[in-house]
């Protein structure tokens, strides 16, 4: 009789462990889904349905740059002119983050272009599928010596 109970116990335990696996997998799937949702929260879009835009439009951004541009003296003395392309991320709250120069013309002008873009933190965030998202943007800052 003892051997019959032992066989049933081993067989029953195997059945029970088989029943528990799907529940464990579903918990893991839920964790994965939660992680993917978190990853999507931090995802940076390059081409969302609705792109991020400066408050007041591009005209406001150009006006800000024109008013606040401080042409570096060293660059003026060297006759340095051109466009500095700055890449940045517009966050969900409309602030600017993760600035970097894509194409520069010199360290002084590059720093000034990044300072200008950073100082204009009035952005309307982008949207994708009806949700506010982080958007990667790039913008040229033109340096031209006016004589």
C-alpha positions in Angstrom: 0.0 0.0 0.0 2.8 2.4 0.8 4.1 2.2 -2.8 0.8 3.1 -4.2 0.6 6.3 -2.2 4.1 7.1 -3.1 3.4 6.8 -6.8 0.3 8.9 -6.5 2.2 11.5 -4.5 5.0 11.7 -7.2 2.5 11.7 -10.0 0.2 14.2 -8.3 3.1 16.5 -7.6 4.2 16.4 -11.2 0.6 17.3 -12.3 0.5 20.2 -9.8 3.9 21.5 -10.9 2.7 21.4 -14.5 -0.4 23.4 -13.5 1.7 26.0 -11.8 4.0 26.7 -14.7 1.4 28.6 -16.8 0.7 30.9 -13.9 4.4 31.6 -13.4 4.7 32.3 -17.1 1.8 34.6 -17.1 3.4 36.6 -14.2 6.6 36.7 -16.3 4.7 37.9 -19.3 3.0 40.6 -17.2 6.5 41.7 -16.0 7.7 41.8 -19.6 4.6 43.8 -20.7 5.2 46.2 -17.8 8.9 46.6 -18.8 7.9 47.2 -22.4 5.4 49.9 -21.3 8.2 51.5 -19.3 10.5 51.3 -22.3 7.9 53.0 -24.5 7.6 55.8 -21.9 11.3 56.5 -22.5 11.4 55.9 -26.2 12.6 58.8 -28.3 10.7 59.3 -31.6 12.3 60.7 -34.7 9.2 60.9 -36.8 6.1 61.0 -34.5 2.6 61.7 -35.8 2.8 65.2 -34.5 6.3 66.7 -34.2 7.4 68.8 -31.3 7.3 72.6 -32.0 8.5 75.8 -30.4 5.9 77.7 -28.5 5.1 80.6 -30.8 6.3 78.7 -33.8 9.6 78.9 -35.6 9.4 82.7 -35.8 9.6 82.8 -32.0 12.6 80.5 -32.0 14.4 82.6 -34.7 13.6 85.8 -32.8 15.0 84.3 -29.6 18.2 83.3 -31.4 18.5 86.7 -33.1 18.0 88.5 -29.7 20.3 86.3 -27.6 23.1 85.3 -30.0 26.5 86.3 -28.6 28.9 85.8 -31.5 32.2 84.7 -29.9 34.9 87.3 -30.3 37.5 84.7 -31.2 35.3 83.4 -34.1 34.7 87.0 -35.3 38.5 87.7 -35.3 39.1 84.5 -37.3 36.2 85.3 -39.7 34.4 82.1 -38.8 31.0 81.8 -40.4 28.6 79.0 -41.1 25.8 76.8 -39.7 26.0 74.8 -36.5 23.5 71.9 -36.5 22.3 71.1 -33.0 20.5 67.9 -32.2 18.4 67.6 -29.0 15.4 65.8 -27.4 12.2 67.6 -26.5 10.9 65.9 -23.4 7.3 65.2 -22.6 7.1 68.4 -20.4 8.5 70.6 -23.2 12.0 71.0 -21.9 15.1 70.5 -24.0 17.6 67.7 -23.1 20.5 65.7 -24.6 22.0 68.4 -26.7 24.8 67.6 -29.1 26.4 69.2 -32.1 25.8 67.2 -35.3 27.9 69.5 -37.5 29.9 72.4 -36.1 32.1 75.2 -37.3 34.4 75.7 -34.3 34.2 75.0 -30.6 33.2 78.6 -29.6 30.3 78.8 -32.1 29.3 75.2 -31.3 29.0 76.0 -27.5 27.1 79.2 -28.3 24.6 77.3 -30.5 24.0 74.7 -27.8 23.5 77.5 -25.2 20.9 79.2 -27.4 18.9 76.0 -28.0 19.1 75.1 -24.3 17.9 78.5 -23.3 14.8 78.2 -25.4 12.9 75.7 -23.4 9.4 76.6 -24.4 8.5 73.6 -26.6 5.2 71.9 -27.3 6.0 68.2 -27.0 5.3 65.8 -29.8 2.5 63.2 -29.9 2.2 59.7 -31.2 -1.0 57.7 -31.2 -2.6 60.4 -29.0 0.1 60.2 -26.3 2.7 62.8 -25.5 6.2 61.4 -26.4 9.8 62.4 -26.4 11.0 63.7 -29.8 14.5 64.1 -31.3 14.9 67.3 -33.2 17.7 69.1 -35.0 18.1 72.8 -35.7 20.6 75.0 -37.5 22.0 78.1 -35.8 23.5 80.4 -38.4 26.6 82.5 -37.7 27.2 85.3 -40.1 29.4 88.4 -39.6 27.5 91.5 -40.6 29.8 94.3 -41.7 
